[in-house]
Amino acid sequence: MALATSISRAAISLIAGFCLCFLGETTQLQANPAAAETDFAAYAQRSFQEAKVRYGEKPGEGTAAWQFGRACFDLAEFATNNTQRTSLAEQGIAACRLGITCESNSAPAHYYLAMNLGQLARTKALGALKLVDQMEREFARARDLDEHLDCAGPDRNLGLLYRDAPVMGSIGSRTRARAHLRRAVELAPQYPENRLNLVEAYLNWGEHTGAYRELQALEAAWPTARTNFVGEPWAASWADWEPRLKQLKKKIEVPTKVLGAPSQKP
């Protein structure tokens, strides 16, 4: 399982600086944040080099192309400056476009093209808005081809894109965000990222009852997720998910109407 599954949230939520930095959240729960981030980056670097070798050996093979594109996205998460991130994103974009040329109906090629466009958007400030339409189109195409890809990744990322993009001058839409974030939960309820995103969205929209309901479902599924998503490929995911859950539990107060508490008589 690629690291991209664990960090797809980052490239979308950082478009034009709309949301907080993913890596700032992931390290908060670590006893030694610098060491943990170094481990995650080392894993991404190894995966990148392996994918690059396969891609070089099979330059006309669609699967090798999108797998290299995925590895470019993953490693770009640990870039230390915009020059590095831009270089990796552009390599990933080129590889995925080649993959689409080889196989136009490749859902992963369209998906990771959008992901790398997201990485490129992180280096463009307000210029990122020019890439949003391309990202939307590629995620939608990936969804049409395989909505289950990357644990409902196309719907998850479309939901984040619609949630975080501006309404004025871009594609931001609460209605669309809600539909896609909910669909991601329906398709892959066992994947923590999907419900975390939905709970966070409900809180942002002031919908505390919905946030509480989804938080309860998330906590119920948490132990099973802990047994399903294990090993080095998922270390960065849990470093992100754990503090987000902790923060959400602090923010969400149990709504009285959810508990069914009796009203006070005068």
KOLKOL-256592 format. One record per residue (C-alpha): x, z, y. Coordinates in nm, 2 decimals, padded with zeros to 4 digits. Layout:
N
east;up;north
X;Z;Y
...
This chain:
266
east;up;north
00.00;00.00;00.00
00.14;-00.10;00.33
00.19;00.13;00.63
-00.04;-00.10;00.83
-00.33;00.06;00.66
-00.24;00.39;00.81
-00.17;00.28;01.17
-00.41;00.00;01.24
-00.57;00.23;01.50
-00.26;00.23;01.72
-00.24;-00.14;01.81
-00.60;-00.16;01.91
-00.64;00.17;02.10
-00.34;00.11;02.31
-00.45;-00.22;02.47
-00.37;-00.20;02.84
-00.32;00.17;02.80
-00.68;00.26;02.73
-00.61;00.54;02.48
-00.34;00.80;02.38
-00.03;00.70;02.20
-00.06;00.72;01.82
00.29;00.85;01.77
00.23;01.12;02.01
-00.05;01.25;01.79
00.12;01.19;01.45
00.42;01.42;01.52
00.23;01.73;01.64
00.17;01.87;01.30
00.52;01.82;01.17
00.76;02.11;01.14
01.04;01.87;01.24
00.87;01.58;01.43
01.19;01.39;01.49
01.29;01.40;01.12
00.94;01.30;01.01
00.92;01.00;01.24
01.27;00.90;01.13
01.14;00.90;00.77
00.84;00.69;00.85
01.05;00.44;01.04
01.30;00.42;00.75
01.02;00.34;00.51
00.89;00.07;00.75
01.24;-00.07;00.79
01.29;-00.10;00.41
00.95;-00.26;00.37
01.03;-00.50;00.65
01.36;-00.61;00.49
01.20;-00.66;00.15
00.92;-00.87;00.30
01.17;-01.07;00.51
01.37;-01.16;00.20
01.06;-01.27;00.01
00.94;-01.47;00.31
01.28;-01.64;00.33
01.28;-01.73;-00.03
00.93;-01.87;-00.01
00.89;-02.01;00.34
00.59;-02.23;00.25
00.40;-01.96;00.05
00.10;-01.81;00.22
00.11;-01.47;00.06
00.48;-01.41;00.15
00.40;-01.52;00.50
00.12;-01.27;00.57
00.30;-00.99;00.39
00.60;-01.04;00.63
00.35;-01.04;00.91
00.22;-00.71;00.79
00.57;-00.57;00.77
00.64;-00.68;01.12
00.34;-00.50;01.25
00.43;-00.18;01.06
00.79;-00.18;01.19
00.68;-00.25;01.55
00.50;00.08;01.55
00.84;00.25;01.56
01.00;00.02;01.82
01.18;00.21;02.09
01.12;-00.04;02.37
00.91;-00.34;02.46
01.18;-00.59;02.37
01.19;-00.47;02.01
00.81;-00.46;01.98
00.77;-00.80;02.13
01.03;-00.95;01.90
00.87;-00.81;01.59
00.52;-00.90;01.71
00.62;-01.26;01.77
00.78;-01.28;01.43
00.46;-01.15;01.27
00.24;-01.38;01.47
00.45;-01.68;01.37
00.44;-01.58;01.00
00.07;-01.53;00.99
00.00;-01.85;01.17
00.21;-02.02;00.91
00.02;-01.84;00.64
-00.31;-01.97;00.79
-00.16;-02.32;00.79
-00.08;-02.28;00.42
-00.42;-02.13;00.34
-00.68;-02.14;00.61
-00.91;-01.91;00.43
-00.66;-01.63;00.39
-00.83;-01.31;00.51
-00.50;-01.11;00.53
-00.33;-01.39;00.74
-00.61;-01.38;01.00
-00.62;-01.00;00.99
-00.25;-00.94;01.04
-00.23;-01.21;01.30
-00.48;-01.00;01.50
-00.28;-00.69;01.43
00.04;-00.84;01.56
-00.15;-00.98;01.87
-00.24;-00.61;01.92
00.13;-00.51;01.91
00.21;-00.79;02.16
-00.07;-00.66;02.38
00.09;-00.32;02.40
00.38;-00.48;02.59
00.17;-00.67;02.84
-00.01;-00.40;03.05
-00.30;-00.57;03.21
-00.19;-00.90;03.06
-00.31;-00.76;02.73
-00.66;-00.85;02.82
-00.58;-01.22;02.78
-00.51;-01.15;02.41
-00.83;-00.96;02.34
-01.04;-01.27;02.27
-00.78;-01.40;02.02
-00.78;-01.06;01.85
-01.16;-01.05;01.83
-01.17;-01.40;01.68
-00.91;-01.33;01.42
-01.06;-01.00;01.31
-01.41;-01.16;01.29
-01.27;-01.44;01.08
-01.10;-01.19;00.85
-01.43;-01.00;00.82
-01.62;-01.32;00.72
-01.36;-01.39;00.45
-01.32;-01.03;00.31
-01.49;-00.74;00.48
-01.33;-00.50;00.23
-00.98;-00.59;00.33
-00.76;-00.29;00.42
-01.04;-00.04;00.35
-01.28;-00.22;00.58
-01.01;-00.30;00.83
-01.18;-00.59;01.00
-01.49;-00.39;01.09
-01.28;-00.08;01.18
-01.06;-00.27;01.42
-01.34;-00.47;01.57
-01.52;-00.14;01.63
-01.21;00.00;01.81
-01.16;-00.32;02.01
-01.52;-00.31;02.13
-01.50;00.07;02.20
-01.18;00.06;02.39
-01.18;-00.27;02.58
-01.33;-00.27;02.93
-01.69;-00.36;02.96
-01.63;-00.54;03.29
-01.40;-00.84;03.25
-01.36;-00.80;02.88
-01.55;-00.75;02.55
-01.62;-00.38;02.56
-01.95;-00.29;02.41
-02.08;00.04;02.28
-02.35;-00.13;02.08
-02.10;-00.36;01.90
-01.85;-00.07;01.86
-02.12;00.15;01.70
-02.23;-00.13;01.45
-01.87;-00.21;01.33
-01.75;00.15;01.31
-02.06;00.25;01.11
-02.01;-00.06;00.89
-01.65;00.05;00.82
-01.78;00.38;00.70
-02.04;00.22;00.48
-01.78;-00.01;00.32
-01.51;00.25;00.27
-01.65;00.60;00.31
-01.35;00.75;00.12
-01.10;00.63;00.37
-01.05;00.90;00.63
-00.96;00.67;00.92
-01.30;00.52;00.92
-01.49;00.84;00.98
-01.23;00.98;01.21
-01.28;00.68;01.44
-01.66;00.72;01.42
-01.65;01.09;01.50
-01.42;01.03;01.80
-01.65;00.76;01.92
-01.95;00.98;01.91
-01.77;01.25;02.10
-01.66;01.00;02.36
-02.03;00.89;02.40
-02.16;01.24;02.42
-02.34;01.21;02.09
-02.26;01.56;01.95
-02.52;01.56;01.67
-02.38;01.24;01.53
-02.03;01.37;01.56
-02.11;01.69;01.38
-02.29;01.50;01.10
-02.00;01.27;01.04
-01.75;01.55;01.07
-01.93;01.73;00.79
-01.92;01.42;00.57
-01.55;01.37;00.65
-01.46;01.72;00.55
-01.65;01.69;00.22
-01.46;01.37;00.13
-01.12;01.51;00.25
-01.01;01.67;-00.09
-01.08;01.34;-00.28
-00.89;01.14;-00.02
-00.60;01.37;-00.06
-00.58;01.27;-00.43
-00.64;00.90;-00.37
-00.40;00.83;-00.08
-00.07;00.98;-00.19
00.30;00.91;-00.18
00.55;00.78;00.07
00.33;00.48;00.19
00.06;00.73;00.31
00.29;00.99;00.47
00.24;00.85;00.82
-00.13;00.83;00.77
-00.17;01.20;00.69
00.06;01.29;00.98
-00.19;01.12;01.20
-00.52;01.22;01.02
-00.45;01.59;00.99
-00.40;01.67;01.36
-00.69;01.45;01.45
-00.92;01.64;01.21
-00.79;01.97;01.35
-00.86;01.86;01.71
-01.21;01.73;01.63
-01.30;02.06;01.46
-01.20;02.25;01.77
-01.40;02.01;02.00
-01.72;02.00;01.80
-01.96;02.29;01.84
-02.24;02.32;01.58
-02.55;02.18;01.75
-02.83;02.43;01.73
-03.09;02.17;01.63
-02.86;02.07;01.34
-02.85;02.43;01.21
-03.22;02.47;01.26
-03.18;02.80;01.43
-03.50;02.96;01.54
-03.58;02.95;01.91
-03.56;03.27;02.11
-03.90;03.41;02.21
-03.93;03.56;02.56
